[in-house]
């Protein structure tokens, strides 16, 4: 098998190439937040014929909701006959809603209301803050657990930090792609997206721990003369299992994305991106960072910025 660890700089550059556009998009545009975070109303209408977003937006603008976001989906064998509308707060039985419904019925045609859900702005802020706290607590818990699980190695915290870096890689990939999609396709993130993000974190760390555990076992029995060769040998033992496991999940998620309901498409897409990224990062990032530390590459890199001398790092993985 090809020596994967010797090409770690290539894997780092590939990760950077994938992450950088998304990070730039996050800085410039951020995420397109759904009503779960901003407050507002989600209104789903099913028509008896195909409609266009322009038709729906025109009627909403006449009712005073010119800043609405409209997406179309298909149902009951008809194409683009369901309008998913996100607007500022619109209450059931309010005069504004009655007027819009009358206009929609006369201008576009008969419809059935599938859903009307409203979230206040204060509730949206609370959900957003709790989502940030949940991700933070998960990160601290992961670092603590991996540090404890690898406590018998010389540098257990390093294992935890490398797993967190790989996890951050996967989170940035998902966030960056959704930032780009929000800009070009009006894709919004909601509370379900946070659930997907936490699931991606768990999957990423699970894959990383499998690789790390095999590295620890091979170090203990001195399976190769150098640390880099031990890592490569461990990857050769685990890569097939990791890829096969990810493929089974990927095929399932792909089927859900293609044939599942429109309300879960963004959730499934986030999981799909995260699973692929998590498999990559556990093999080509987390384990390679251990090698880079062992060879003193990370210390030398930061030493250049401090103006300090290059020095070889201590053994990272506990030999």
For each residue, the residues with C-beta under 8 A, 3 or more apart:
1: 4 232 236
2: 7
3: 6 7 232
4: 1 7 8 11 232 235 239 283 284 288
5: 8 228 229 231 232 235 287 288 291
6: 3 228 232
7: 2 3 4 10 11
8: 4 5 11 12 284 288 291 292
9: 12 13
10: 7 13 14
11: 4 7 8 14 15 284 285 288
12: 8 9 15 16 285 288
13: 9 10 16 17
14: 10 11 17 18 284
15: 11 12 18 19 169 280 281 284 285
16: 12 13 19 20
17: 13 14 20
18: 14 15 21 22 173 277
19: 15 16 22 23 169 172 173 176
20: 16 17 23 24
21: 18 24 25 176 180
22: 18 19 25 26 172 173 175 176 177 179 180
23: 19 20 26 27 172 176
24: 20 21 27 28
25: 21 22 28 29 176 179 180 183
26: 22 23 29 30 31 175 176 179
27: 23 24
28: 24 25
29: 25 26 179 182 183
30: 26 179
31: 26 175 178 179 182 189
32: 178 179 182 183 186 187 188 189
33: 36 37 38 128 188 189
34: 37 38 42 86 188 189 190 193
35: 38 39 40 41 42 86 117 118 119 124 190
36: 33 119 124 127 190 191
37: 33 34 124 125 127 128 131 189 190 191
38: 33 34 35 121 124
39: 35 89 119 120 121 122 123 124 125
40: 35 86 87 88 89 118 119 124
41: 35 85 86 87 88 89 90 116 117 118 119
42: 34 35 84 85 86 115 116 117 118
43: 84 85 86 87 90 113 115 116
44: 82 83 84 85 113 114 115 116
45: 56 82 83 85 104 111 112 113 114
46: 75 76 81 82 111 112 113 114
47: 50 51 81 82 83 108 109 110 111
48: 78 81 109 110 111
49: 78 81 109
50: 47 78 79 80 81
51: 47 55 56 72 80 81 83 108 109
52: 55 56 72 80
53: 56 57 70 71 72 83
54: 57 58
55: 51 52 58 59 107 108
56: 45 51 52 53 59 60 68 70 83 85 104 108
57: 53 54 60 61 66 68 70
58: 54 55 61 62 107
59: 55 56 62 63 100 103 104 107 108
60: 56 57 63 65 66 68 70 85 87 100
61: 57 58 64 65 66 68
62: 58 59 103
63: 59 60 96 99 100 103
64: 61 96
65: 60 61 68 87 88 90 100
66: 57 60 61
67: 87 88
68: 56 57 60 61 65 85 86 87
69: 85 86 87 186 188
70: 53 56 57 60 83 84 85 86
71: 53 83 84 186
72: 51 52 53 80 81 82 83 84
73: 80 82 84 262
74: 77 78 79 80 81 82 262
75: 46 78 81 82
76: 46 81
77: 74
78: 48 49 50 74 75 81
79: 50 74
80: 50 51 52 72 73 74
81: 46 47 48 49 50 51 72 74 75 76 78
82: 44 45 46 47 72 73 74 75 114 262
83: 44 45 47 51 53 56 70 71 72
84: 42 43 44 70 71 72 73 262
85: 41 42 43 44 45 56 60 68 69 70
86: 34 35 40 41 42 43 68 69 70 188
87: 40 41 43 60 65 67 68 69 90
88: 40 41 65 67
89: 39 40 41 118 120
90: 41 43 65 87 94 96 97 100 116 118
91: 94 96 97 118
92: 97 116
93: 97 98
94: 90 91 97 98
95: 98 99
96: 63 64 90 91 99 100
97: 90 91 92 93 94 100 101
98: 93 94 95 101 102
99: 63 95 96 102 103
100: 59 60 63 65 90 96 97 103 104
101: 97 98 104 105
102: 98 99 105 106
103: 59 62 63 99 100 106 107
104: 45 56 59 100 101 107 108 111
105: 101 102 108 109 110 111
106: 102 103
107: 55 58 59 103 104
108: 47 51 55 56 59 104 105 111
109: 47 48 49 51 105
110: 47 48 105
111: 45 46 47 48 104 105 108
112: 45 46
113: 43 44 45 46 116
114: 44 45 46 82
115: 42 43 44
116: 41 42 43 44 90 92 113
117: 35 41 42
118: 35 40 41 42 89 90 91
119: 35 36 39 40 41 123 124 127
120: 39 89 123 124
121: 38 39 124 125
122: 39 125 126
123: 39 119 120 126 127
124: 35 36 37 38 39 40 119 120 121 127 128
125: 37 39 121 122 128 129
126: 122 123 129 130
127: 36 37 119 123 124 130 131 191
128: 33 37 124 125 131 132
129: 125 126 132 133
130: 126 127 133 134
131: 37 127 128 134 135 191 194
132: 128 129 135 136
133: 129 130 136 137
134: 130 131 137 138 194 198
135: 131 132 138 139 171 194 197 198 201
136: 132 133 139 140
137: 133 134 140 141
138: 134 135 141 142 198 201 202
139: 135 136 142 143 164 167 201
140: 136 137 143 144
141: 137 138 144 145
142: 138 139 145 146 160 163 164 167 201 205
143: 139 140 146 147 157 160 161 163 164
144: 140 141 147 148 160
145: 141 142 148 149 160
146: 142 143 149 150 156 159 160 163 205 209 212
147: 143 144 150 151 156 157 159 160
148: 144 145 151 156
149: 145 146 156 209
150: 146 147 153 156 159 160 212 216 318
151: 147 148 156
152: 156 216 318
153: 150 156 159 216 219 317 318
154: 314 315 316 317 318 319
155: 158 159 314 315 316 317 318
156: 146 147 148 149 150 151 152 153 159 160 318
157: 143 147 160 161
158: 155 161 162 290 293 316 317
159: 146 147 150 153 155 156 162 163 212 290 317
160: 142 143 144 145 146 147 150 156 157 163 164
161: 143 157 158 164 165
162: 158 159 165 166 208 212 286 287 289 290 293
163: 142 143 146 159 160 166 167 205 208 209 212 286
164: 139 142 143 160 161 167 168
165: 161 162 168 169 285 286 289
166: 162 163 169 170 204 205 208 278 281 282 285 286 289
167: 139 142 163 164 170 171 201 204 205 208 281
168: 164 165 171 172
169: 15 19 165 166 172 173 277 281 285
170: 166 167 173 174 200 201 204 274 277 278 281
171: 135 167 168 174 175 197 200 201
172: 19 22 23 168 169 175 176
173: 18 19 22 169 170 176 177 273 274 277
174: 170 171 177 178 196 197 200 270 273 274 277
175: 22 26 31 171 172 178 179 197
176: 19 21 22 23 25 26 172 173 179 180
177: 22 173 174 180 181 273
178: 31 32 174 175 181 182 187 189 193 266 270
179: 22 25 26 29 30 31 32 175 176 182 183
180: 21 22 25 176 177 183 184
181: 177 178 184 185 187
182: 29 31 32 178 179 185 186 187 188 189
183: 25 29 32 179 180
184: 180 181
185: 181 182
186: 32 69 71 182
187: 32 178 181 182 266
188: 32 33 34 69 86 182 266
189: 31 32 33 34 37 178 182 193 194 266
190: 34 35 36 37 193 266
191: 36 37 127 131 194 195
192: 195 196 264 266 267
193: 34 178 189 190 196 197 266 267 270
194: 131 134 135 189 191 197 198
195: 191 192 198 199 267
196: 174 192 193 199 200 267 270 271 274
197: 135 171 174 175 193 194 200 201 270 274
198: 134 135 138 194 195 201 202
199: 195 196 202 203 271 274
200: 170 171 174 196 197 203 204 270 271 273 274 275 277 278
201: 135 138 139 142 167 170 171 197 198 204 205
202: 138 198 199 205 206
203: 199 200 206 207 249 274 275 278
204: 166 167 170 200 201 207 208 274 277 278 281 282
205: 142 146 163 166 167 201 202 208 209
206: 202 203 209 210
207: 203 204 210 211 242 245 246 278 279 281 282 283
208: 162 163 166 167 204 205 211 212 281 282 286 287
209: 146 149 163 205 206 212 213
210: 206 207 213 214 238 241 242 282
211: 207 208 214 215 234 235 238 242 282 283 286 287
212: 146 150 159 162 163 208 209 215 216 286 287 290
213: 209 210 216 217
214: 210 211 217 218 234 237 238
215: 211 212 218 219 230 231 234 287 290 317
216: 150 152 153 212 213 219 220 317 318
217: 213 214 220 221 234
218: 214 215 221 223 224 230 233 234 237
219: 153 215 216 222 223 227 230 317 318 319
220: 216 217
221: 217 218
222: 219 225
223: 218 219 230 233 234
224: 218 229 230 232 233
225: 222 229
226: 229 230
227: 219 230 231 290 291 294 315 316 317 319
228: 5 6 231 232 291 294 295
229: 5 224 225 226 232 233
230: 215 218 219 223 224 226 227 233 234 317
231: 5 215 227 228 234 235 287 288 290 291
232: 1 3 4 5 6 224 228 229 235 236
233: 218 223 224 229 230 236 237
234: 211 214 215 217 218 223 230 231 237 238 287
235: 4 5 211 231 232 238 239 283 287
236: 1 232 233 239
237: 214 218 233 234
238: 210 211 214 234 235 241 242 283
239: 4 235 236 242 243 283
240: 243 244
241: 210 238 244 245
242: 207 210 211 238 239 245 246 279 282 283
243: 239 240 246 247 279
244: 240 241 247 248
245: 207 241 242 248 249
246: 207 242 243 249 250 275 276 278 279
247: 243 244 250 251
248: 244 245 251 252
249: 203 245 246 252 253 275
250: 246 247 253 254 272 275 276
251: 247 248 254 255
252: 248 249 255 256
253: 249 250 256 257 268 271 272 275
254: 250 251 257 258 272
255: 251 252 258 259 260
256: 252 253 259 260 264 268
257: 253 254 260 265 268 269 272
258: 254 255
259: 255 256
260: 255 256 257 264 265 268
261: 264 265
262: 73 74 82 84 265
263:
264: 192 256 260 261 267 268
265: 257 260 261 262 268 269
266: 178 187 188 189 190 192 193 269 270
267: 192 193 195 196 264 270 271
268: 253 256 257 260 264 265 271 272
269: 257 265 266 272 273
270: 174 178 193 196 197 200 266 267 273 274
271: 196 199 200 253 267 268 274 275
272: 250 253 254 257 268 269 275 276
273: 173 174 177 200 269 270 276 277
274: 170 173 174 196 197 199 200 203 204 270 271 277 278
275: 200 203 246 249 250 253 271 272 278 279
276: 246 250 272 273 279 280
277: 18 169 170 173 174 200 204 273 274 280 281
278: 166 170 200 203 204 207 246 274 275 281 282
279: 207 242 243 246 275 276 282 283
280: 15 276 277 283 284 285
281: 15 166 167 169 170 204 207 208 277 278 284 285 286
282: 166 204 207 208 210 211 242 278 279 285 286 287
283: 4 207 211 235 238 239 242 279 280 286 287
284: 4 8 11 14 15 280 281 287 288
285: 11 12 15 165 166 169 280 281 282 288 289
286: 162 163 165 166 208 211 212 281 282 283 289 290
287: 5 162 208 211 212 215 231 234 235 282 283 284 290 291
288: 4 5 8 11 12 231 284 285 291 292
289: 162 165 166 285 286 292 293 298
290: 158 159 162 212 215 227 231 286 287 293 294 316 317
291: 5 8 227 228 231 287 288 294 295
292: 8 288 289 295 297 298
293: 158 162 289 290 296 297 298 299 313 316
294: 227 228 290 291 313 315 316 317
295: 228 291 292 312 313
296: 293 299 300 310 311 312 313
297: 292 293 300 301 313
298: 289 292 293 301 302 313
299: 293 296 302 303 310 311 312 313
300: 296 297 303 304 310 311
301: 297 298 304 305
302: 298 299 305 306
303: 299 300 306 307 308 309 310 311
304: 300 301 307 310
305: 301 302
306: 302 303
307: 303 304
308: 303 311
309: 303
310: 296 299 300 303 304
311: 296 299 300 303 308
312: 295 296 299
313: 293 294 295 296 297 298 299 316
314: 154 155
315: 154 155 227 294 318 319
316: 154 155 158 227 290 293 294 313
317: 153 154 155 158 159 215 216 219 227 230 290 294
318: 150 152 153 154 155 156 216 219 315
319: 154 219 227 315
